[in-house]
Amino acid sequence: MNPQEWIFSDYKVPEGKLLRLEFRLDRQHQVLCAMRLHGDFFLHPEEAQEWVEETLAACPLNEVETRLERLFRERSIEAYGFCPKDIRTAIDKALEQKGRPLS
């Protein structure tokens, strides 16, 4: 997997909304290098999407859910249609589709 390659994921949250992720991964160190978040979900306040993307830049994969839960709590973010765990699930599914699941 090329470290400069964008990886894409479309994940329909069960009983929720569509999450569309674009991310770069430093596979050797298992760290996200960049993240873009799209979909038909809603975040409040409006700046929350930017905060999520900033929080996940340089984030180790094993800390994605924890960092997002802390961000949501500290900034009083409300998400409609997904939760922090769903973002990690979308990342994992994208890596599986690439034929390179994490070990």
Buried (B, 14 or more C-beta within 10 A) or exposed (E): EEEEEEBEBBBBBEEBBBBBBBBBBBBEEEBBBEBBBEBEBBBEEEEBBEBBBEBBEEBEBEBBBEBBEEBBEEBEBEBEBBBBEBBBBBBBBBBEEBEEEEE
